[in-house]
């Protein structure tokens, strides 16, 4: 059943008459645009090229290192915050970055970012840890093999790079996600607000936990004889950073 107004308008349109309509404009309050006066640009706004092989002084023979996992195991305690307090990529697990990963990140970001109002800086060093490898078909023994390539070990929570400038997170996030999922370890695109919320959530979950038998309590008290089969890293980090 149609109302009387719709029937009147229908008749007016049918006989060629134009109804009188009055436009009413409402008042809208738009948020104040964000200012970028507090943003400080670094001297070099582009990601610098990383050397494939570290430079040695003089005729120093490049040293060979033992296969030690301490450079990747555990949390990052130094470079775990954003210096420019804007946007970046953090590692969720430990891993190693080869020279090809550096080039993938550098070229992928330089192609997409607006260099007139954005900047990008590395937060990790270039490849420095040697990885040895013997040739195919060689027998066992004969000492440690020659250096095959160099890598950069990364711990969980390490900031890989930062991207900022006169921009917002909604336009920076696709650029960072383009290279974050190509890294050899799990990584996440974050901003300063997300970093603060993650720290608060971790503190809240640990404080409000009602279960007394946590992983840490079970390990420290050797419940069920878990020390017989548990890894020494589990005794140190209690199930984290595996």
C-alpha positions as CSV (number, residue, x, y, z in Angstrom):
1,X,0.0,0.0,0.0
2,X,1.5,3.3,-1.1
3,X,1.3,6.4,1.0
4,X,-0.5,9.5,-0.3
5,X,2.7,11.4,-1.0
6,X,4.0,8.8,-3.4
7,X,0.7,8.7,-5.2
8,X,0.7,12.5,-5.6
9,X,4.3,12.5,-7.0
10,X,3.3,9.7,-9.3
11,X,0.4,11.7,-10.8
12,X,2.5,14.8,-11.2
13,X,5.2,13.0,-13.1
14,X,2.6,11.1,-15.2
15,X,1.1,14.4,-16.4
16,X,4.4,16.1,-17.0
17,X,4.5,18.3,-14.0
18,X,7.6,18.8,-11.9
19,X,7.2,18.8,-8.1
20,X,8.9,21.5,-6.1
21,X,11.7,20.1,-3.9
22,X,13.8,22.0,-1.4
23,X,17.4,20.9,-0.7
24,X,18.5,21.0,2.8
25,X,22.3,21.0,3.6
26,X,23.4,19.6,6.9
27,X,26.4,20.7,8.9
28,X,29.3,18.2,8.8
29,X,32.3,18.3,11.1
30,X,35.4,16.8,9.5
31,X,38.5,15.9,11.6
32,X,41.4,18.2,11.6
33,X,44.0,17.1,9.1
34,X,47.2,15.7,10.6
35,X,50.3,17.8,10.6
36,X,53.8,16.5,10.0
37,X,55.8,19.3,11.5
38,X,57.3,17.0,14.1
39,X,58.7,14.6,11.5
40,X,62.5,14.7,11.1
41,X,63.9,13.3,7.8
42,X,67.3,11.5,8.0
43,X,70.2,12.7,5.8
44,X,69.8,9.7,3.4
45,X,66.1,9.0,2.6
46,X,66.7,5.8,0.6
47,X,67.7,2.3,1.6
48,X,71.4,2.0,1.0
49,X,73.0,-0.8,-1.0
50,X,74.4,-3.6,1.2
51,X,77.7,-5.3,0.3
52,X,77.5,-8.9,-0.6
53,X,80.8,-9.6,1.2
54,X,82.0,-7.6,4.2
55,X,85.1,-5.5,3.7
56,X,88.2,-6.7,5.4
57,X,91.2,-4.5,6.3
58,X,94.4,-5.2,4.4
59,X,95.3,-8.8,3.7
60,X,93.3,-10.2,6.6
61,X,92.0,-13.7,5.8
62,X,88.2,-13.9,6.3
63,X,87.5,-15.9,9.5
64,X,85.3,-19.0,9.6
65,X,82.7,-19.2,12.4
66,X,81.2,-22.2,14.0
67,X,77.5,-22.9,13.4
68,X,76.1,-21.1,16.5
69,X,72.4,-20.5,16.9
70,X,72.8,-17.9,19.7
71,X,72.6,-15.1,17.1
72,X,69.1,-16.1,16.1
73,X,67.7,-17.7,19.3
74,X,65.9,-15.7,21.9
75,X,64.3,-12.2,21.9
76,X,65.9,-9.0,20.6
77,X,66.8,-6.7,23.5
78,X,68.3,-3.7,21.8
79,X,66.7,-2.9,18.4
80,X,63.1,-3.7,19.4
81,X,61.5,-0.3,19.0
82,X,60.9,2.3,16.3
83,X,63.3,5.2,16.3
84,X,61.1,7.4,14.2
85,X,57.9,6.2,15.9
86,X,56.1,5.7,12.6
87,X,56.0,2.5,10.6
88,X,58.2,-0.5,10.1
89,X,58.7,-4.3,9.8
90,X,59.5,-6.5,12.8
91,X,60.6,-10.2,12.8
92,X,58.3,-12.5,14.7
93,X,60.8,-15.4,14.7
94,X,64.5,-15.8,14.3
95,X,66.2,-16.4,11.0
96,X,68.9,-15.4,8.5
97,X,68.8,-12.8,5.8
98,X,70.9,-13.4,2.7
99,X,72.2,-10.7,0.3
100,X,69.3,-11.5,-2.1
101,X,66.8,-10.7,0.6
102,X,68.3,-7.3,1.1
103,X,68.1,-6.5,-2.6
104,X,64.5,-7.7,-2.7
105,X,63.5,-5.4,0.1
106,X,65.5,-2.4,-1.2
107,X,64.2,-2.6,-4.8
108,X,60.7,-3.5,-3.8
109,X,60.3,-0.4,-1.5
110,X,62.2,2.1,-3.7
111,X,59.8,1.3,-6.6
112,X,56.6,1.9,-4.6
113,X,57.5,4.7,-2.1
114,X,57.1,8.4,-2.9
115,X,60.6,9.6,-2.4
116,X,59.5,13.3,-2.2
117,X,57.7,12.8,1.1
118,X,58.8,9.4,2.4
119,X,62.0,7.9,3.7
120,X,63.3,4.4,4.5
121,X,66.2,3.3,6.7
122,X,67.7,0.0,7.6
123,X,67.7,-1.2,11.2
124,X,70.0,-4.2,10.6
125,X,73.6,-4.6,9.5
126,X,74.6,-6.0,6.1
127,X,75.6,-9.7,5.7
128,X,78.5,-10.4,8.1
129,X,78.2,-14.0,9.4
130,X,80.0,-16.5,7.1
131,X,78.3,-19.7,6.1
132,X,80.6,-22.5,4.9
133,X,79.8,-25.2,2.4
134,X,81.7,-28.0,0.8
135,X,81.6,-28.8,-2.9
136,X,79.4,-31.5,-4.3
137,X,80.8,-35.0,-4.3
138,X,83.5,-34.4,-1.7
139,X,84.1,-37.0,1.0
140,X,83.6,-36.5,4.7
141,X,86.3,-34.9,6.7
142,X,89.1,-32.7,5.5
143,X,88.3,-29.8,7.9
144,X,85.8,-27.0,7.6
145,X,84.8,-26.1,4.0
146,X,85.3,-22.8,2.3
147,X,83.0,-19.8,2.9
148,X,80.0,-20.0,0.5
149,X,78.1,-16.8,1.4
150,X,77.4,-14.4,4.2
151,X,74.2,-13.8,6.1
152,X,72.7,-11.5,8.8
153,X,71.2,-13.3,11.8
154,X,67.9,-11.8,13.1
155,X,66.2,-12.5,16.5
156,X,62.5,-12.3,17.2
157,X,61.3,-8.8,17.8
158,X,64.1,-7.2,15.7
159,X,63.1,-4.2,13.7
160,X,64.2,-4.9,10.1
161,X,63.5,-1.4,8.6
162,X,61.5,1.7,9.1
163,X,59.5,3.7,6.7
164,X,58.1,7.1,7.5
165,X,57.6,10.7,6.4
166,X,54.6,12.8,5.5
167,X,52.3,9.8,5.0
168,X,49.8,7.6,6.8
169,X,49.7,4.0,7.7
170,X,47.0,3.1,5.2
171,X,49.2,4.1,2.3
172,X,52.4,2.7,3.7
173,X,51.1,-0.7,4.7
174,X,50.7,-2.2,1.2
175,X,54.3,-1.2,0.4
176,X,55.7,-2.9,3.5
177,X,53.5,-6.0,3.1
178,X,54.8,-6.4,-0.4
179,X,58.2,-7.4,0.9
180,X,57.4,-8.6,4.5
181,X,55.9,-12.0,3.3
182,X,59.0,-12.6,1.1
183,X,61.4,-12.6,4.1
184,X,62.9,-16.0,5.2
185,X,61.1,-15.7,8.5
186,X,57.7,-14.6,9.8
187,X,57.5,-10.8,9.8
188,X,54.8,-8.3,10.5
189,X,54.1,-4.7,9.4
190,X,53.5,-2.5,12.4
191,X,53.2,1.2,13.5
192,X,54.0,2.9,16.8
193,X,50.4,2.3,18.1
194,X,50.5,-1.4,17.3
195,X,53.9,-1.8,19.1
196,X,52.5,-0.2,22.3
197,X,49.3,-2.3,22.1
198,X,51.3,-5.5,21.7
199,X,53.5,-4.7,24.7
200,X,50.4,-3.9,26.8
201,X,48.6,-7.0,25.7
202,X,51.5,-9.3,26.6
203,X,51.8,-7.6,30.0
204,X,48.0,-7.9,30.6
205,X,47.8,-11.6,29.6
206,X,50.7,-12.5,32.0
207,X,49.2,-10.5,34.8
208,X,45.6,-11.7,34.5
209,X,46.4,-15.3,33.9
210,X,44.4,-17.5,36.4
211,X,46.0,-20.8,35.5
212,X,48.7,-21.5,38.1
213,X,50.3,-24.3,36.1
214,X,52.0,-22.2,33.4
215,X,54.8,-23.4,31.1
216,X,57.3,-21.6,33.3
217,X,56.0,-23.2,36.5
218,X,56.0,-26.7,35.0
219,X,59.6,-26.3,33.7
220,X,61.0,-24.8,36.9
221,X,59.4,-27.5,39.1
222,X,60.2,-30.4,36.7
223,X,56.6,-31.7,36.8
224,X,56.3,-35.1,35.2
225,X,60.0,-35.4,34.8
226,X,59.9,-33.0,31.8
227,X,63.7,-32.2,32.1
228,X,64.5,-35.7,30.7
229,X,63.1,-34.8,27.2
230,X,63.1,-31.0,27.2
231,X,65.4,-28.9,25.2
232,X,67.8,-26.6,27.0
233,X,66.3,-23.7,25.1
234,X,62.9,-24.5,26.6
235,X,64.4,-24.3,30.0
236,X,65.7,-20.8,29.2
237,X,62.8,-19.3,27.1
238,X,59.9,-21.5,28.4
239,X,58.5,-22.5,25.0
240,X,59.1,-19.2,23.2
241,X,61.4,-18.4,20.3
242,X,61.6,-22.0,19.0
